[in-house]
Amino acid sequence: MFAHRIAAFTGPEDVEWTEVAEPTELPAEPAEPAAGGGVVIDVAAAGVSFADLLQTRGAYQMRVALPYTPGMDAAGVVRSCAPGAGFRLGQRVAVLVPYGCWQEVISVPGERVLPLPDGMSFEAGAAAPLNYLTGLFALVRRARAQAGETLLVHGAAGGVGTAAVQLGKALGLRTIAVAGDEAKREFALRCGADHAVLSHGRQGDGRQGDGRPGDGWLAAVRDLVGERAVDIVLDPVGSDRMTDSLRSLAPEGRLLVLGFAGGEIPAVKVNRLLLGNTGVLGVASREFFERHPALVAELWGQLLELRQTGALADPPVEAYPFADARGALRAISDRRALGKVVLSRTGRAGSGRGGAKLRFWAGLPLSRARPGGAASGMRQPPGQQCPQQPSSRLHDDIEHRRVPSVEEELPGCQRHRERQREQGRGDWPHGWPSSQDDQEAKQNERQHVNEGRQPLIPAGRERFDMVREVQVARRYRQRARMDVMNGGPP
């Protein structure tokens, strides 16, 4: 399989996309596997966060021994699991771990695996665990937010900010978004913010109360809600926002510190807290989840309940090809990203500003462009299979192909397997894999990666109901991928 590896803390440009050994069924990280055993997952999408960017530079507060694979959250399909893990083969799941998600196959303890609800895309599933559980932890557990309170969110167009805006709306909070430019301000409003102002205070669309030319964001907020009327400030930016954030707080208001994307760690004059009867609360969700892993499942259940009632929409994401971690990290570093950035293996990434990407809103694509700016061809309609092509043409015009879901693939695979049995060729869709098959598959994979295209998608044993030995199934994996990318077995 292939994975992104960090061998030195030198920044995004030195993240390597390389071939590595597949994980075993019992995870090596963390050092003490969960009681239920390991779960092996074919990754379909993985989240990219500001913390990942800091890790590539060695600037994150928790360092990992080199070399290692970054990535804290992902979504995919269960390939295998230990007895008692509580999951079934082929189940769609999400994952939240300290690192290791930017690879084709991952093995994690069962307590780190979360069920993915029906209707949620893999991209949205990869975007939800880190940011949305952090947002829920911040608002519900740390700030004890109550419906009707006023929430102000800095960096509202980023991954954490978007999650906070959507969660604030779902929890019944009056939400004010602070964004860096007009496009981000509009984006925050589409995410559900009641009001959105610019960080430099310039008026956006002319609506009353959204800021006056020359005013800072604090003046714009005071126009909206009055002086000292904000109950909760959620701040992943830090830097020069701290003082004005404290000035905006109502008595008994809470300032939540989630990070320092602005680059500077501000100092707090505690006399302001004394005189204003306000508080500053740290939100280190990753560290807290490590000490209290059961809380992750509890918060995930609350998140799914909000989604099921319709109060919470799926995360808006920008999807990049799985092999293009450098481009995804650059988008975050340059502050160009809107919403959560993910690496996708499901064929749902196209070219865009600053690299190949496709923006999704509630699982649906908002825009798509082919390299060079030309319009993209349409996907294959649902239920219609692409014609079979020789393996040498596997990668030709791959963006025109539609990758079916597990549910769509399985019936066709089962019918094909029955025909194979009738012909005496065994259970495998193409007969028993040969050494020539293995060699051809590896050559195609290397050519694909060298050309910088999106990595192939692992079909997984469960998709073809492959019940033979694990080693044989892994040898067959490359050939099975070719079937999936060409529309599935006939």
NORLIN-V853381 format. One record per residue. RES is the residue in one letter. SS is DSSP state (a for helix, b for strand, c for the rest). BURIAL is b if it has 24 or more other ideal C-beta (glycine too) atoms within 12 Angstrom, else e. D_LAST is the distance of its C-alpha to the last C-alpha in Angstrom with 1 decimal. Layout:
res=RES ss=SS burial=BURIAL d_last=D_LAST
res=RES ss=SS burial=BURIAL d_last=D_LAST
This chain:
res=M ss=c burial=b d_last=26.1
res=F ss=b burial=b d_last=28.0
res=A ss=b burial=b d_last=30.7
res=H ss=b burial=b d_last=33.6
res=R ss=b burial=b d_last=36.9
res=I ss=b burial=b d_last=40.5
res=A ss=c burial=e d_last=42.9
res=A ss=c burial=e d_last=45.9
res=F ss=c burial=e d_last=47.2
res=T ss=c burial=e d_last=47.3
res=G ss=c burial=e d_last=45.1
res=P ss=a burial=b d_last=41.6
res=E ss=a burial=e d_last=41.7
res=D ss=a burial=e d_last=41.7
res=V ss=c burial=b d_last=38.7
res=E ss=b burial=b d_last=36.5
res=W ss=b burial=b d_last=32.7
res=T ss=b burial=b d_last=32.4
res=E ss=b burial=e d_last=30.5
res=V ss=c burial=e d_last=31.7
res=A ss=c burial=e d_last=31.2
res=E ss=c burial=b d_last=29.0
res=P ss=c burial=b d_last=31.1
res=T ss=c burial=e d_last=31.8
res=E ss=c burial=b d_last=31.4
res=L ss=c burial=b d_last=35.1
res=P ss=c burial=b d_last=35.9
res=A ss=c burial=e d_last=38.7
res=E ss=c burial=b d_last=39.7
res=P ss=c burial=e d_last=41.8
res=A ss=c burial=e d_last=44.0
res=E ss=c burial=e d_last=44.1
res=P ss=c burial=b d_last=40.7
res=A ss=c burial=b d_last=40.5
res=A ss=c burial=e d_last=41.4
res=G ss=c burial=e d_last=38.0
res=G ss=c burial=b d_last=36.5
res=G ss=b burial=b d_last=33.8
res=V ss=b burial=b d_last=30.5
res=V ss=b burial=b d_last=27.9
res=I ss=b burial=b d_last=25.8
res=D ss=b burial=b d_last=23.1
res=V ss=b burial=b d_last=24.8
res=A ss=b burial=b d_last=23.1
res=A ss=b burial=b d_last=26.5
res=A ss=b burial=b d_last=30.1
res=G ss=b burial=b d_last=33.3
res=V ss=b burial=b d_last=36.0
res=S ss=c burial=b d_last=39.6
res=F ss=a burial=b d_last=43.1
res=A ss=a burial=b d_last=43.7
res=D ss=a burial=b d_last=41.1
res=L ss=a burial=b d_last=42.9
res=L ss=a burial=b d_last=46.2
res=Q ss=a burial=b d_last=44.7
res=T ss=a burial=b d_last=43.8
res=R ss=c burial=b d_last=47.5
res=G ss=c burial=e d_last=48.9
res=A ss=c burial=e d_last=50.5
res=Y ss=c burial=b d_last=48.8
res=Q ss=c burial=e d_last=51.2
res=M ss=c burial=e d_last=49.1
res=R ss=c burial=e d_last=48.3
res=V ss=c burial=b d_last=45.7
res=A ss=c burial=e d_last=46.4
res=L ss=c burial=e d_last=44.8
res=P ss=c burial=e d_last=42.2
res=Y ss=b burial=b d_last=39.8
res=T ss=c burial=b d_last=36.6
res=P ss=c burial=b d_last=37.5
res=G ss=c burial=b d_last=35.8
res=M ss=c burial=b d_last=37.0
res=D ss=b burial=b d_last=34.2
res=A ss=b burial=b d_last=30.4
res=A ss=b burial=b d_last=27.5
res=G ss=b burial=b d_last=24.2
res=V ss=b burial=b d_last=22.5
res=V ss=b burial=b d_last=24.2
res=R ss=b burial=b d_last=22.8
res=S ss=b burial=b d_last=25.7
res=C ss=b burial=b d_last=29.2
res=A ss=c burial=b d_last=32.4
res=P ss=c burial=e d_last=33.5
res=G ss=c burial=e d_last=35.5
res=A ss=c burial=b d_last=34.0
res=G ss=c burial=e d_last=33.0
res=F ss=c burial=b d_last=29.4
res=R ss=c burial=e d_last=26.1
res=L ss=c burial=b d_last=23.0
res=G ss=c burial=b d_last=20.6
res=Q ss=c burial=b d_last=23.6
res=R ss=b burial=b d_last=24.1
res=V ss=b burial=b d_last=27.5
res=A ss=b burial=b d_last=30.1
res=V ss=b burial=b d_last=32.6
res=L ss=b burial=b d_last=36.2
res=V ss=c burial=b d_last=37.8
res=P ss=c burial=b d_last=40.7
res=Y ss=c burial=b d_last=38.4
res=G ss=c burial=b d_last=35.4
res=C ss=c burial=b d_last=32.4
res=W ss=c burial=b d_last=31.6
res=Q ss=b burial=b d_last=29.2
res=E ss=c burial=b d_last=25.6
res=V ss=b burial=b d_last=26.4
res=I ss=b burial=b d_last=29.5
res=S ss=b burial=b d_last=31.4
res=V ss=b burial=b d_last=34.0
res=P ss=b burial=b d_last=36.2
res=G ss=a burial=b d_last=35.1
res=E ss=a burial=b d_last=37.9
res=R ss=a burial=b d_last=36.5
res=V ss=b burial=b d_last=33.1
res=L ss=b burial=b d_last=33.0
res=P ss=b burial=b d_last=30.5
res=L ss=c burial=b d_last=28.7
res=P ss=c burial=b d_last=28.9
res=D ss=c burial=e d_last=26.2
res=G ss=c burial=e d_last=26.0
res=M ss=c burial=b d_last=27.4
res=S ss=c burial=b d_last=25.3
res=F ss=a burial=b d_last=25.2
res=E ss=a burial=b d_last=27.5
res=A ss=a burial=b d_last=30.0
res=G ss=a burial=b d_last=29.7
res=A ss=a burial=b d_last=30.7
res=A ss=a burial=b d_last=33.5
res=A ss=a burial=b d_last=35.1
res=P ss=a burial=b d_last=36.3
res=L ss=a burial=b d_last=39.0
res=N ss=a burial=b d_last=40.3
res=Y ss=a burial=b d_last=40.1
res=L ss=a burial=b d_last=41.4
res=T ss=a burial=b d_last=44.1
res=G ss=a burial=b d_last=45.0
res=L ss=a burial=b d_last=45.1
res=F ss=a burial=b d_last=47.2
res=A ss=a burial=b d_last=49.5
res=L ss=a burial=b d_last=50.1
res=V ss=a burial=b d_last=50.1
res=R ss=a burial=b d_last=51.4
res=R ss=a burial=b d_last=53.6
res=A ss=c burial=b d_last=54.9
res=R ss=c burial=e d_last=54.8
res=A ss=c burial=b d_last=53.9
res=Q ss=c burial=e d_last=54.9
res=A ss=c burial=e d_last=53.6
res=G ss=c burial=e d_last=55.8
res=E ss=c burial=b d_last=56.7
res=T ss=b burial=b d_last=56.2
res=L ss=b burial=b d_last=53.7
res=L ss=b burial=b d_last=53.9
res=V ss=b burial=b d_last=51.0
res=H ss=c burial=b d_last=51.5
res=G ss=c burial=b d_last=48.6
res=A ss=c burial=b d_last=46.8
res=A ss=c burial=b d_last=44.0
res=G ss=c burial=b d_last=42.9
res=G ss=a burial=b d_last=40.5
res=V ss=a burial=b d_last=43.3
res=G ss=a burial=b d_last=45.2
res=T ss=a burial=b d_last=42.2
res=A ss=a burial=b d_last=41.6
res=A ss=a burial=b d_last=45.4
res=V ss=a burial=b d_last=45.5
res=Q ss=a burial=b d_last=42.6
res=L ss=a burial=b d_last=44.0
res=G ss=a burial=b d_last=47.4
res=K ss=a burial=b d_last=46.3
res=A ss=a burial=b d_last=44.5
res=L ss=c burial=b d_last=47.7
res=G ss=c burial=e d_last=49.9
res=L ss=c burial=b d_last=51.7
res=R ss=b burial=b d_last=53.1
res=T ss=b burial=b d_last=51.3
res=I ss=b burial=b d_last=52.7
res=A ss=b burial=b d_last=50.5
res=V ss=b burial=b d_last=52.1
res=A ss=b burial=b d_last=50.0
res=G ss=c burial=b d_last=50.8
res=D ss=c burial=e d_last=50.1
res=E ss=a burial=e d_last=49.5
res=A ss=a burial=e d_last=45.7
res=K ss=a burial=b d_last=45.6
res=R ss=a burial=b d_last=48.1
res=E ss=a burial=e d_last=45.9
res=F ss=a burial=b d_last=42.9
res=A ss=a burial=b d_last=44.9
res=L ss=a burial=b d_last=45.9
res=R ss=a burial=b d_last=42.3
res=C ss=c burial=b d_last=41.6
res=G ss=c burial=b d_last=44.3
res=A ss=c burial=b d_last=47.6
res=D ss=c burial=b d_last=50.5
res=H ss=b burial=b d_last=52.3
res=A ss=b burial=b d_last=51.6
res=V ss=b burial=b d_last=54.2
res=L ss=b burial=b d_last=54.2
res=S ss=c burial=b d_last=55.4
res=H ss=c burial=b d_last=58.1
res=G ss=c burial=b d_last=58.9
res=R ss=c burial=b d_last=58.5
res=Q ss=c burial=e d_last=57.7
res=G ss=c burial=b d_last=54.1
res=D ss=c burial=e d_last=53.7
res=G ss=c burial=e d_last=57.3
res=R ss=c burial=e d_last=56.9
res=Q ss=c burial=e d_last=60.0
res=G ss=c burial=e d_last=60.0
res=D ss=c burial=b d_last=57.3
res=G ss=c burial=b d_last=59.8
res=R ss=c burial=b d_last=62.5
res=P ss=c burial=e d_last=62.7
res=G ss=c burial=e d_last=64.3
res=D ss=c burial=e d_last=63.8
res=G ss=c burial=b d_last=61.9
res=W ss=a burial=b d_last=59.1
res=L ss=a burial=b d_last=61.7
res=A ss=a burial=b d_last=63.7
res=A ss=a burial=b d_last=60.7
res=V ss=a burial=b d_last=59.9
res=R ss=a burial=b d_last=63.5
res=D ss=a burial=b d_last=63.3
res=L ss=a burial=b d_last=60.5
res=V ss=a burial=b d_last=61.7
res=G ss=c burial=e d_last=65.2
res=E ss=c burial=e d_last=66.8
res=R ss=c burial=b d_last=65.6
res=A ss=c burial=b d_last=63.2
res=V ss=b burial=b d_last=60.0
res=D ss=b burial=b d_last=59.2
res=I ss=b burial=b d_last=56.4
res=V ss=b burial=b d_last=55.6
res=L ss=b burial=b d_last=52.3
res=D ss=b burial=b d_last=52.7
res=P ss=c burial=b d_last=50.2
res=V ss=c burial=b d_last=52.1
res=G ss=c burial=b d_last=55.6
res=S ss=c burial=e d_last=57.9
res=D ss=c burial=e d_last=60.4
res=R ss=a burial=b d_last=58.8
res=M ss=a burial=b d_last=60.5
res=T ss=a burial=e d_last=64.0
res=D ss=a burial=b d_last=63.0
res=S ss=a burial=b d_last=60.5
res=L ss=a burial=b d_last=63.3
res=R ss=a burial=b d_last=65.5
res=S ss=a burial=b d_last=62.9
res=L ss=b burial=b d_last=62.8
res=A ss=b burial=b d_last=64.6
res=P ss=b burial=e d_last=66.8
res=E ss=b burial=e d_last=64.7
res=G ss=b burial=b d_last=61.8
res=R ss=b burial=b d_last=59.3
res=L ss=b burial=b d_last=58.0
res=L ss=b burial=b d_last=54.7
res=V ss=b burial=b d_last=54.3
res=L ss=c burial=b d_last=50.6
res=G ss=c burial=b d_last=51.0
res=F ss=c burial=b d_last=52.6
res=A ss=c burial=b d_last=50.2
res=G ss=c burial=b d_last=53.3
res=G ss=c burial=e d_last=54.3
res=E ss=c burial=e d_last=57.6
res=I ss=c burial=e d_last=58.5
res=P ss=c burial=b d_last=61.2
res=A ss=c burial=e d_last=64.2
res=V ss=c burial=b d_last=65.4
res=K ss=c burial=e d_last=69.0
res=V ss=a burial=e d_last=69.3
res=N ss=a burial=e d_last=72.3
res=R ss=a burial=b d_last=69.8
res=L ss=a burial=e d_last=68.1
res=L ss=a burial=e d_last=71.5
res=L ss=a burial=e d_last=72.8
res=G ss=a burial=b d_last=69.7
res=N ss=c burial=e d_last=68.8
res=T ss=c burial=b d_last=65.3
res=G ss=b burial=b d_last=63.0
res=V ss=b burial=b d_last=60.5
res=L ss=b burial=b d_last=57.6
res=G ss=b burial=b d_last=55.3
res=V ss=c burial=b d_last=51.6
res=A ss=c burial=b d_last=50.1
res=S ss=a burial=b d_last=47.0
res=R ss=a burial=b d_last=45.4
res=E ss=a burial=e d_last=48.5
res=F ss=a burial=e d_last=49.0
res=F ss=a burial=b d_last=45.5
res=E ss=a burial=b d_last=46.1
res=R ss=a burial=e d_last=49.2
res=H ss=c burial=e d_last=47.8
res=P ss=c burial=b d_last=44.1
res=A ss=a burial=e d_last=44.1
res=L ss=a burial=b d_last=45.0
res=V ss=a burial=b d_last=41.5
res=A ss=a burial=b d_last=39.8
res=E ss=a burial=e d_last=42.7
res=L ss=a burial=b d_last=42.3
res=W ss=a burial=b d_last=38.5
res=G ss=a burial=e d_last=39.1
res=Q ss=a burial=b d_last=41.6
res=L ss=a burial=b d_last=39.2
res=L ss=a burial=b d_last=36.4
res=E ss=a burial=e d_last=39.1
res=L ss=a burial=b d_last=40.2
res=R ss=a burial=b d_last=36.7
res=Q ss=a burial=e d_last=36.1
res=T ss=c burial=e d_last=39.3
res=G ss=c burial=e d_last=38.3
res=A ss=c burial=e d_last=41.2
res=L ss=c burial=b d_last=39.2
res=A ss=c burial=b d_last=36.4
res=D ss=c burial=b d_last=33.7
res=P ss=c burial=b d_last=34.8
res=P ss=c burial=b d_last=34.6
res=V ss=b burial=b d_last=33.1
res=E ss=b burial=b d_last=32.8
res=A ss=b burial=b d_last=29.6
res=Y ss=b burial=b d_last=29.7
res=P ss=b burial=b d_last=27.1
res=F ss=c burial=b d_last=27.3
res=A ss=c burial=b d_last=28.9
res=D ss=c burial=b d_last=31.6
res=A ss=a burial=b d_last=33.9
res=R ss=a burial=b d_last=36.8
res=G ss=a burial=b d_last=36.1
res=A ss=a burial=b d_last=35.7
res=L ss=a burial=b d_last=39.0
res=R ss=a burial=b d_last=40.8
res=A ss=a burial=b d_last=39.9
res=I ss=a burial=b d_last=41.6
res=S ss=a burial=b d_last=44.5
res=D ss=c burial=e d_last=45.1
res=R ss=c burial=b d_last=44.9
res=R ss=c burial=b d_last=42.4
res=A ss=c burial=b d_last=39.8
res=L ss=c burial=b d_last=39.6
res=G ss=c burial=b d_last=38.5
res=K ss=b burial=b d_last=36.5
res=V ss=b burial=b d_last=34.8
res=V ss=b burial=b d_last=31.6
res=L ss=b burial=b d_last=29.3
res=S ss=b burial=b d_last=25.7
res=R ss=c burial=b d_last=22.5
res=T ss=c burial=b d_last=20.2
res=G ss=c burial=b d_last=20.3
res=R ss=c burial=b d_last=23.0
res=A ss=c burial=b d_last=25.9
res=G ss=c burial=b d_last=27.4
res=S ss=b burial=b d_last=30.7
res=G ss=b burial=b d_last=33.9
res=R ss=c burial=e d_last=37.6
res=G ss=c burial=e d_last=38.3
res=G ss=b burial=b d_last=34.8
res=A ss=b burial=b d_last=31.1
res=K ss=c burial=b d_last=30.8
res=L ss=b burial=b d_last=29.6
res=R ss=b burial=b d_last=31.8
res=F ss=b burial=b d_last=30.4
res=W ss=b burial=b d_last=32.5
res=A ss=c burial=b d_last=31.5
res=G ss=c burial=b d_last=27.9
res=L ss=b burial=e d_last=27.8
res=P ss=b burial=b d_last=28.2
res=L ss=c burial=e d_last=31.7
res=S ss=c burial=e d_last=31.5
res=R ss=c burial=b d_last=29.3
res=A ss=c burial=e d_last=30.3
res=R ss=c burial=e d_last=28.9
res=P ss=a burial=e d_last=31.0
res=G ss=a burial=e d_last=34.2
res=G ss=a burial=e d_last=34.3
res=A ss=c burial=e d_last=32.0
res=A ss=c burial=e d_last=30.0
res=S ss=c burial=b d_last=26.4
res=G ss=c burial=e d_last=23.4
res=M ss=c burial=e d_last=21.7
res=R ss=c burial=b d_last=18.7
res=Q ss=c burial=b d_last=15.4
res=P ss=c burial=e d_last=16.3
res=P ss=c burial=e d_last=15.3
res=G ss=c burial=e d_last=12.3
res=Q ss=c burial=e d_last=11.1
res=Q ss=c burial=b d_last=8.2
res=C ss=c burial=b d_last=9.5
res=P ss=c burial=e d_last=8.7
res=Q ss=c burial=e d_last=8.0
res=Q ss=c burial=e d_last=11.6
res=P ss=c burial=e d_last=13.8
res=S ss=a burial=b d_last=15.1
res=S ss=a burial=e d_last=18.5
res=R ss=a burial=e d_last=17.3
res=L ss=c burial=b d_last=15.9
res=H ss=c burial=b d_last=19.0
res=D ss=c burial=e d_last=19.6
res=D ss=c burial=e d_last=20.4
res=I ss=a burial=b d_last=18.7
res=E ss=a burial=b d_last=20.6
res=H ss=a burial=b d_last=18.6
res=R ss=c burial=b d_last=15.4
res=R ss=c burial=b d_last=15.0
res=V ss=c burial=b d_last=14.3
res=P ss=c burial=b d_last=13.0
res=S ss=c burial=b d_last=15.4
res=V ss=a burial=b d_last=15.1
res=E ss=a burial=e d_last=15.4
res=E ss=a burial=e d_last=12.5
res=E ss=a burial=b d_last=10.1
res=L ss=a burial=b d_last=11.5
res=P ss=a burial=e d_last=10.5
res=G ss=a burial=b d_last=6.7
res=C ss=a burial=b d_last=7.8
res=Q ss=a burial=e d_last=10.3
res=R ss=a burial=e d_last=8.5
res=H ss=a burial=b d_last=6.6
res=R ss=a burial=b d_last=10.1
res=E ss=a burial=e d_last=11.8
res=R ss=a burial=e d_last=10.3
res=Q ss=a burial=b d_last=11.4
res=R ss=a burial=e d_last=14.7
res=E ss=a burial=e d_last=15.3
res=Q ss=c burial=e d_last=15.0
res=G ss=c burial=e d_last=17.5
res=R ss=c burial=e d_last=15.6
res=G ss=c burial=e d_last=16.4
res=D ss=c burial=b d_last=14.7
res=W ss=c burial=b d_last=13.2
res=P ss=c burial=b d_last=9.5
res=H ss=c burial=b d_last=11.1
res=G ss=c burial=e d_last=14.3
res=W ss=c burial=e d_last=17.5
res=P ss=c burial=b d_last=18.1
res=S ss=c burial=e d_last=20.9
res=S ss=a burial=e d_last=23.7
res=Q ss=a burial=e d_last=22.4
res=D ss=a burial=b d_last=19.1
res=D ss=a burial=e d_last=21.5
res=Q ss=a burial=e d_last=23.8
res=E ss=a burial=e d_last=21.2
res=A ss=a burial=b d_last=19.8
res=K ss=a burial=b d_last=23.4
res=Q ss=a burial=e d_last=24.4
res=N ss=a burial=b d_last=21.7
res=E ss=a burial=b d_last=22.8
res=R ss=a burial=e d_last=26.4
res=Q ss=a burial=e d_last=25.9
res=H ss=a burial=b d_last=24.2
res=V ss=a burial=b d_last=27.1
res=N ss=a burial=e d_last=29.7
res=E ss=c burial=e d_last=28.6
res=G ss=c burial=e d_last=29.1
res=R ss=c burial=b d_last=25.7
res=Q ss=c burial=b d_last=24.0
res=P ss=c burial=b d_last=22.9
res=L ss=c burial=b d_last=19.3
res=I ss=c burial=b d_last=18.1
res=P ss=c burial=b d_last=18.0
res=A ss=c burial=b d_last=15.1
res=G ss=c burial=b d_last=17.5
res=R ss=a burial=b d_last=17.5
res=E ss=a burial=b d_last=17.5
res=R ss=a burial=b d_last=14.1
res=F ss=a burial=b d_last=12.5
res=D ss=c burial=b d_last=15.5
res=M ss=c burial=b d_last=16.8
res=V ss=c burial=e d_last=20.2
res=R ss=c burial=e d_last=21.6
res=E ss=c burial=e d_last=24.3
res=V ss=a burial=e d_last=24.5
res=Q ss=a burial=e d_last=25.3
res=V ss=a burial=e d_last=22.3
res=A ss=a burial=b d_last=20.0
res=R ss=a burial=b d_last=21.9
res=R ss=a burial=b d_last=21.5
res=Y ss=a burial=b d_last=17.7
res=R ss=a burial=b d_last=17.8
res=Q ss=a burial=b d_last=17.7
res=R ss=a burial=b d_last=14.6
res=A ss=a burial=b d_last=12.8
res=R ss=a burial=b d_last=14.2
res=M ss=a burial=b d_last=12.7
res=D ss=a burial=b d_last=9.1
res=V ss=a burial=b d_last=10.6
res=M ss=a burial=b d_last=12.7
res=N ss=c burial=b d_last=10.0
res=G ss=c burial=b d_last=8.4
res=G ss=c burial=b d_last=6.4
res=P ss=c burial=b d_last=3.8
res=P ss=c burial=e d_last=0.0
